[in-house]
Amino acid sequence: MRIGIQASYSGGFTETAAEIRDLEAAGLDVVMCAEVYTFDAVSQLGYLAAVTETVELMSGILPIYSRTPALTAMTAAGLDFVSGGRFTLGLGASGPQVIEGWHGLPYDAPLQRTREVVEICRQVWRRERLVHDGPKYTVPLPADQGTGLGKPLKLINTPVRERIPVLLAAIGPKNVELAAEIAEKWEPIFFHPERAADVWGAPLAAGKAKRDPTLGELDVVVGVPVAIGGNVDHLLEAVRPGVALYVGGMGAKGRNFYNDLARRYGYEAEAEAIQELYLAGRKDEAAAAVPEELVRATSLIGPESYVAERIAAFAEAGVTTINVQPMDDSRKGRLRTVETMRRLAG
């Protein structure tokens, strides 16, 4: 089991980078940088590449809509170069609120776009002349859509690797099937070890049946709130608002992927209540409506013996990388959490 962490995108990044160096020395395997509608992830990943030595750097995630496929490929190749082959390209569709509200682009055909972006990236990394004719992307641009001067080009530099690992963030059945088919890594959210197979087992199996064997086994990367100790149960309450935000507020009525996931887990009535309360502005009540069983199952909060048992449960359910979300808000506490997780995960 590998141990990762999400780099904070609030506060001073210089301090965050210094802390990641300490965590790297303590055995941290992976650091992810998010890109929502804050500072971009690429500049932060480049900074981390310069000040770290062994930790894997991962975008978590770059929205597929916000860059052209070729720029995405160039960016990944550049980050892999400056990090000495330590970069993983994390991609995801994000959602219409961000893509249309922030980037001003239509949120259309996320599955097809994802497939084509990955295909184009791998073609670029192989230094082939870029020619792609797909439903969503045509490169070079057809003559009747531009000046007619476009011609197939290939990446000038030779990448460190011609196969940079790709992670796809996905929770819907078709998205998960696509991740299992074409990506090296998959990142779900709110992973419930005891119910994951019921929700994602069939899509994973369908995707793996079409998977290229050269991709290797699918690395499953899961973010988990973590607090380890004898008197930490009260921190379960601190997890509820985040779950309520996603299940209740990340999307509109009838168009919320996280609400759909809660329903597929078997929490239909609870998901309905959480969304109704959240969209009505009653956020505290929405948080209180989050089922305790869901909070406990998707967290690692408790004494060492309990956390060790739950790590084993995540591993049994197929998780290979736990992306730690430490509940201790001190630098010393986060270091202690990573050290303990490294020991318990073996």
For each residue, the residues with C-beta under 8 A, 3 or more apart:
1: 311 314 315 319 320 321 322 345 346
2: 29 30 320 321 322 345
3: 27 28 29 30 321 322 324 338 341 342 345
4: 28 29 30 31 32 56 58 221 321 322 323 324
5: 20 23 28 30 31 32 323 324 325 326 334 338
6: 31 32 33 34 60 223 323 325
7: 13 16 20 31 32 33 34 44 48
8: 11 16
9: 33 34 36 38 39 44
10: 38
11: 8 15 16
12: 15 16
13: 7 16 17 39 44 47
14: 17 18
15: 11 12 18 19
16: 7 8 11 12 13 19 20
17: 13 14 20 21 47 48 51 52
18: 14 15 21 22 51
19: 15 16 22 23 331 334 335
20: 5 7 16 17 23 24 28 31 48 51 52 55
21: 17 18 24 25 51 52
22: 18 19 25 26 331 335
23: 5 19 20 26 28 31 55 334 335 338
24: 20 21 28 31 52 53 54 55
25: 21 22
26: 22 23 335 338 339 342
27: 3 338 339 342
28: 3 4 5 20 23 24 31 55 338 342
29: 2 3 4 55 56 321
30: 2 3 4 5 55 56 57 58 88 221 321 323
31: 4 5 6 7 20 23 24 28 48 52 55 56 57 58
32: 4 5 6 7 58 59 60 90 323
33: 6 7 9 41 44 45 48 57 58 59 60
34: 6 7 9 38 41 60 61
35: 38 40 41 42 59 61 62 63 66
36: 9 94 98
37: 98 102
38: 9 10 34 35
39: 9 13 43 44
40: 35 43 44
41: 33 34 35 44 45 59 60 62
42: 35 45 46 59 62 75 79
43: 39 40 46 47
44: 7 9 13 33 39 40 41 47 48
45: 33 41 42 48 49 57 59 79 83 87
46: 42 43 49 50 78 79 82
47: 13 17 43 44 50 51
48: 7 17 20 31 33 44 45 51 52 55 57 83
49: 45 46 52 57 79 82 83 84 86 87
50: 46 47 82
51: 17 18 20 21 47 48
52: 17 20 21 24 31 48 49 55 57 83 86
53: 24
54: 24 86
55: 20 23 24 28 29 30 31 48 52 86
56: 4 29 30 31 86 87 88
57: 30 31 33 45 48 49 52 79 83 86 87 88
58: 4 30 31 32 33 87 88 90 167 221
59: 32 33 35 41 42 45 62 79 87 88 89 90 91
60: 6 32 33 34 41 90 167 169 187 323
61: 34 35 90 91 92 94 167 169 187
62: 35 41 42 59 66 67 72 75 89 90 91 92
63: 35 66 91 92 93 94 98 99 103
64: 72 91 92 93 94 110 113 114 117
65: 93 94 99 103 105 107 113
66: 35 62 63 99 103 105
67: 62 71 72 75
68: 71 72
69: 72 73 116 117 120 121 132 137 139
70: 73 74 120 124 130 139
71: 67 68 74 75
72: 62 64 67 68 69 75 76 89 91 117 120 121
73: 69 70 76 77 120 121 123 124 125 155
74: 70 71 77 78 124 155
75: 42 62 67 71 72 78 79
76: 72 73 79 80 87 89 121 125 164
77: 73 74 80 81 124 125 155 157 159 160 164
78: 46 74 75 81 82
79: 42 45 46 49 57 59 75 76 82 83 87
80: 76 77 83 85 86 87 159 160 161 164
81: 77 78 84 157 159 160
82: 46 49 50 78 79
83: 45 48 49 52 57 79 80 86 87
84: 49 81 160
85: 80 160 161
86: 49 52 54 55 56 57 80 83
87: 45 49 56 57 58 59 76 79 80 83 164
88: 30 56 57 58 59 164 165 166 167 184 185
89: 59 62 72 76 121 164 165 166 167
90: 32 58 59 60 61 62 166 167 168 169 185 187
91: 59 61 62 63 64 72 114 117 118 166 167 168 169
92: 61 62 63 64 168 169 170 187
93: 63 64 65 99 107 110 113 114 169 175
94: 36 61 63 64 65 98 99
95: 98 99 107 250 251 257
96: 99 100 101 107 251 255
97: 100 101 250 251
98: 36 37 63 94 95 101 102 103
99: 63 65 66 93 94 95 96 102 103 105 106 107
100: 96 97 103 104 105 106 107
101: 96 97 98
102: 37 98 99
103: 63 65 66 98 99 100
104: 100
105: 65 66 99 100
106: 99 100
107: 65 93 95 96 99 100 110
108: 113
109: 112 113 135 136
110: 64 93 107 113 114 175
111: 114 115 174 175 178
112: 109 115 116 134 135 136
113: 64 65 93 108 109 110 116 117 136 137
114: 64 91 93 110 111 117 118 168 175 178
115: 111 112 118 119 178 182
116: 69 112 113 119 120 132 134 135 136 137
117: 64 69 72 91 113 114 120 121 137
118: 91 114 115 121 122 166 168 182 183
119: 115 116 122 123 132 134
120: 69 70 72 73 116 117 123 124 130 132 137 139
121: 69 72 73 76 89 117 118 124 125 164 166
122: 118 119 125 126 162 163
123: 73 119 120 126 128 130 132
124: 70 73 74 77 120 121 127 128 130 154 155
125: 73 76 77 121 122 155 159 161 162 163 164
126: 122 123 162
127: 124 154 155 158 159 162
128: 123 124 131 154
129: 152 153 154
130: 70 120 123 124 139 140 152 153 154
131: 128 139 140 152
132: 69 116 119 120 123 137 138 139
133: 138
134: 112 116 119 137 138
135: 109 112 116
136: 109 112 113 116
137: 69 113 116 117 120 132 134
138: 132 133 134 141 142
139: 69 70 120 130 131 132 152
140: 130 131 150 151 152
141: 138 145 146 150
142: 138 145 146
143: 146 147 148 150
144: 148
145: 141 142
146: 141 142 143 149 150
147: 143 150
148: 143 144
149: 146
150: 140 141 143 146 147
151: 140
152: 129 130 131 139 140
153: 129 130
154: 124 127 128 129 130
155: 73 74 77 124 125 127 158 159
156:
157: 77 81
158: 127 155
159: 77 80 81 125 127 155 162 164
160: 77 80 81 84 85
161: 80 85 125 164
162: 122 125 126 127 159
163: 122 125
164: 76 77 80 87 88 89 121 125 159 161
165: 88 89 184 185 219
166: 88 89 90 91 118 121 182 183 184 185
167: 58 60 61 88 89 90 91 183 184 185 186 187 219 221
168: 90 91 92 114 118 175 178 179 182 183 185 186 187
169: 60 61 90 91 92 93 186 187 188 189
170: 92 175 176 178 179 186 187 188
171: 175 176 188 189 257 258 260 261
172: 175 176 257 260
173: 176 177 200 202 203
174: 111 177 178 203
175: 93 110 111 114 168 170 171 172 178 179
176: 170 171 172 173 179 180 186 188 200 203 204 207
177: 173 174 180 181 203 204 206 207
178: 111 114 115 168 170 174 175 181 182 183 207
179: 168 170 175 176 182 183 186 207 218
180: 176 177 183 186 203 204 205 206 207 208 211 218
181: 177 178 207 208 210 211
182: 115 118 166 168 178 179 207 211 212 215
183: 118 166 167 168 178 179 180 186 215 218
184: 88 165 166 167 215 216 218 219
185: 88 90 165 166 167 168 218 219 220 221 321
186: 167 168 169 170 176 179 180 183 218 219 220 221
187: 60 61 90 92 167 168 169 170 220 221 222 223 323
188: 169 170 171 176 191 196 200 220 222
189: 169 171 223 246 258 261
190: 243 246 258 261 262 265 294 298
191: 188 196 222 224 298 314 317 319
192: 195 196 199 265 294 297 298
193: 196 297 310 313 314 316 317 319
194: 297 313 317
195: 192 198 199 265 266 297
196: 188 191 192 193 199 200 201 317 318
197: 200 201 317
198: 195 201 264
199: 192 195 196 261 264 265
200: 173 176 188 196 197 203 204
201: 196 197 198 204 205
202: 173 205 206
203: 173 174 176 177 180 200 206 207
204: 176 177 180 200 201 207 208 218 318
205: 180 201 202 208 209
206: 177 180 202 203 209 210
207: 176 177 178 179 180 181 182 203 204 210 211
208: 180 181 204 205 211 218
209: 205 206
210: 181 206 207
211: 180 181 182 207 208 215 218
212: 182 215
213: 216
214:
215: 182 183 184 211 212 218
216: 184 213
217: 320
218: 179 180 183 184 185 186 204 208 211 215
219: 165 167 184 185 186 320 321
220: 185 186 187 188 318 319 320 321
221: 4 30 58 167 185 186 187 319 320 321 323
222: 187 188 191 314 319 321 322 323
223: 6 187 189 323 325
224: 191 298 299 300 314 322 323 324 325
225: 235 238 239 242 298 299 300 301 325 327
226: 299 300 301 307 324 325 326 327 337 341
227: 232 235 299 300 301 302 326 327 328 337
228: 232 300 301 302 303 304 307 337 340 341 344
229: 232 303
230: 303
231: 234
232: 227 228 229 235 301 302 327
233: 236 301 302
234: 231 237
235: 225 227 232 238 239 301 327
236: 233 239 240 292 295 296 299 301
237: 234 240
238: 225 235 241 327
239: 225 235 236 242 243 295 298 299 301 327
240: 236 237 243 244 287 288 290 295
241: 238 244 245 283 287
242: 225 239 245 246
243: 190 239 240 246 247 287 290 294 295 298
244: 240 241 247 248 249 274 278 283 286 287 289 290
245: 241 242 248 249 250 278 283
246: 189 190 242 243 249 250 258
247: 243 244 250 256 258 259 261 262 271 274 275 278 290
248: 244 245 256 259 274 275 277 278 279 283 286
249: 244 245 246 275 278 279 283 286
250: 95 97 245 246 247 256 257 258
251: 95 96 97 255 256 257 258 259
252: 255 256
253: 256 275 279
254:
255: 96 251 252
256: 247 248 250 251 252 253 259 260 275
257: 95 171 172 250 251 260 261
258: 171 189 190 246 247 250 251 261 262
259: 247 248 251 256 262 263 271 274 275
260: 171 172 256 257 263 264
261: 171 189 190 199 247 257 258 264 265
262: 190 247 258 259 265 267 270 271 274 294
263: 259 260 266 267 268 271
264: 198 199 260 261
265: 190 192 195 199 261 262 294
266: 195 263
267: 262 263 270 271 291 294
268: 263 271 272
269: 272 273
270: 262 267 273 274 289 290 291 294
271: 247 259 262 263 267 268 274 275
272: 268 269 275 276
273: 269 270 276 277 286 289
274: 244 247 248 259 262 270 271 277 278 286 289 290
275: 247 248 249 253 256 259 271 272 278 279 286
276: 272 273 279 280
277: 248 273 274 280 282 283 285 286 289
278: 244 245 247 248 249 274 275 281 282 283 286
279: 248 249 253 275 276
280: 276 277
281: 278
282: 277 278 285 286
283: 241 244 245 248 249 277 278 286 287
284: 287 288
285: 277 282 288 289
286: 244 248 249 273 274 275 277 278 282 283 289 290
287: 240 241 243 244 283 284 290
288: 240 284 285
289: 244 270 273 274 277 285 286
290: 240 243 244 247 270 274 286 287 294 295
291: 267 270 294 295
292: 236 295 296
293: 296 297
294: 190 192 243 262 265 267 270 290 291 297 298
295: 236 239 240 243 290 291 292 298 299
296: 236 292 293 299 301
297: 192 193 194 195 293 294
298: 190 191 192 224 225 239 243 294 295
299: 224 225 226 227 236 239 295 296
300: 224 225 226 227 228 307 310 311 322 341
301: 225 226 227 228 232 233 235 236 239 296 307 327
302: 227 228 232 233 306 307 310
303: 228 229 230 306 307
304: 228 307 308 340 344
305: 308 309
306: 302 303 309 310
307: 226 228 300 301 302 303 304 310 311 340 341 344
308: 304 305 311 312 344
309: 305 306 312 313
310: 193 300 302 306 307 313 314
311: 1 300 307 308 314 315 322 341 344 345
312: 308 309 315 316
313: 193 194 309 310 316 317
314: 1 191 193 222 224 310 311 317 319 322
315: 1 311 312 318 319 320
316: 193 312 313
317: 191 193 194 196 197 313 314
318: 196 204 220 315
319: 1 191 193 220 221 222 314 315 322
320: 1 2 217 219 220 221 315
321: 1 2 3 4 29 30 185 219 220 221 222
322: 1 2 3 4 222 224 300 311 314 319 341 345
323: 4 5 6 30 32 60 187 221 222 223 224
324: 3 4 5 224 226 337 338 341
325: 5 6 223 224 225 226
326: 5 226 227 329 333 334 337 338
327: 225 226 227 232 235 238 239 301 337
328: 227 333 334 336 337
329: 326 333
330: 333 334
331: 19 22 334 335
332: 335 336
333: 326 328 329 330 336 337
334: 5 19 23 326 328 330 331 337 338
335: 19 22 23 26 331 332 338 339
336: 328 332 333 339 340
337: 226 227 228 324 326 327 328 333 334 340 341
338: 3 5 23 26 27 28 324 326 334 335 341 342
339: 26 27 335 336 342 343
340: 228 304 307 336 337 343 344
341: 3 226 228 300 307 311 322 324 337 338 344 345
342: 3 26 27 28 338 339 345
343: 339 340 346
344: 228 304 307 308 311 340 341
345: 1 2 3 311 322 341 342
346: 1 343
